[in-house]
């Protein structure tokens, strides 16, 4: 079975937790890359985290990580992957309003 690569993105994420990706029902989903780019002229701190469908847990992939001016942070490296199950949500937040562009690469319906 061929793999189904997808991307999710958000522009100018700020101080409110922003939903970037939700795992589909009855499928196996895998995040293979998360890029967080500082779009401002000053340093920012960013977090990326996963909550389950019921909101009963939050698991940070990275928390309050500094991103210098004009830089991008790759949250996952070295071939790391994050498996998401039905309804899990990947969210991003910054300590500064309208400050980070987000790019997430996923593989859906892994067999």
C-alpha positions as CSV (number, residue, x, y, z in Angstrom):
1,X,0.0,0.0,0.0
2,X,1.3,3.4,-0.9
3,X,1.8,5.9,1.9
4,X,-0.2,9.1,2.1
5,X,2.1,12.0,2.9
6,X,0.3,15.2,3.9
7,X,1.2,18.7,5.2
8,X,-0.6,21.0,7.6
9,X,0.4,24.7,8.1
10,X,-0.5,27.8,10.0
11,X,0.7,31.4,9.6
12,X,1.4,33.9,12.3
13,X,0.6,31.7,15.3
14,X,0.6,33.7,18.5
15,X,-0.3,33.5,22.2
16,X,-3.4,31.3,21.8
17,X,-2.9,27.5,21.3
18,X,-3.5,26.9,17.6
19,X,-4.7,23.6,16.3
20,X,-2.4,22.5,13.5
21,X,-3.4,18.8,12.9
22,X,-5.9,16.3,14.1
23,X,-5.4,12.6,13.6
24,X,-8.1,10.9,11.6
25,X,-10.5,8.3,13.0
26,X,-9.6,4.6,12.5
27,X,-6.2,5.4,11.0
28,X,-2.6,5.3,12.1
29,X,-1.0,8.7,11.7
30,X,2.6,9.7,12.1
31,X,4.2,13.2,12.3
32,X,7.5,13.1,10.5
33,X,8.5,16.8,10.7
34,X,7.6,20.0,12.5
35,X,9.1,23.3,11.5
36,X,8.6,26.5,13.5
37,X,9.8,29.7,11.9
38,X,10.2,33.1,13.7
39,X,8.7,35.7,11.4
40,X,9.4,38.7,13.7
41,X,12.4,40.9,14.2
42,X,13.0,39.7,17.8
43,X,13.5,36.4,19.5
44,X,10.5,34.3,20.5
45,X,9.7,31.2,22.6
46,X,7.5,28.4,21.2
47,X,5.9,25.2,22.3
48,X,4.4,22.3,20.4
49,X,2.2,19.7,22.2
50,X,-0.3,16.9,21.7
51,X,-3.7,16.6,23.4
52,X,-5.9,13.6,23.2
53,X,-9.5,13.7,21.8
54,X,-11.0,14.1,25.2
55,X,-8.5,16.7,26.4
56,X,-7.5,14.5,29.4
57,X,-3.8,14.7,28.7
58,X,-1.3,17.2,27.2
59,X,2.2,16.0,26.2
60,X,4.8,18.6,25.1
61,X,7.0,17.8,22.2
62,X,8.9,21.0,23.0
63,X,8.2,23.6,25.6
64,X,9.2,27.3,25.6
65,X,12.0,26.7,23.1
66,X,13.8,29.9,22.0
67,X,13.8,30.7,18.3
68,X,16.1,33.6,17.3
69,X,15.2,36.3,14.8
70,X,15.1,34.9,11.2
71,X,15.5,31.3,12.3
72,X,13.5,28.1,12.1
73,X,13.4,25.4,14.8
74,X,13.0,21.8,13.6
75,X,11.3,20.1,16.5
76,X,12.0,16.5,15.3
77,X,15.3,15.4,13.9
78,X,17.4,12.3,13.4
79,X,14.4,10.4,11.8
80,X,12.2,10.8,14.9
81,X,8.5,10.2,14.5
82,X,5.4,10.9,16.7
83,X,2.5,8.5,16.3
84,X,-1.0,10.0,16.8
85,X,-4.1,8.0,17.4
86,X,-7.8,8.8,16.8
87,X,-8.6,12.4,17.6
88,X,-5.1,13.4,19.0
89,X,-4.5,17.0,18.2
90,X,-1.1,18.7,17.5
91,X,-1.1,22.4,18.7
92,X,1.5,25.2,18.7
93,X,1.7,28.3,20.8
94,X,4.2,31.2,21.1
95,X,4.9,33.7,23.8
96,X,4.5,36.6,21.3
97,X,1.5,37.5,19.2
98,X,1.5,36.6,15.4
99,X,5.1,35.4,15.6
100,X,5.5,31.9,14.2
101,X,4.8,30.1,10.9
102,X,4.2,26.4,11.3
103,X,4.8,23.5,8.8
104,X,4.0,19.9,9.8
105,X,4.6,16.9,7.6
106,X,2.6,13.7,8.3
107,X,2.0,10.2,6.9
108,X,-1.6,9.2,7.1
109,X,-3.2,5.7,7.1
110,X,0.0,3.8,7.7
111,X,-0.5,0.1,7.0
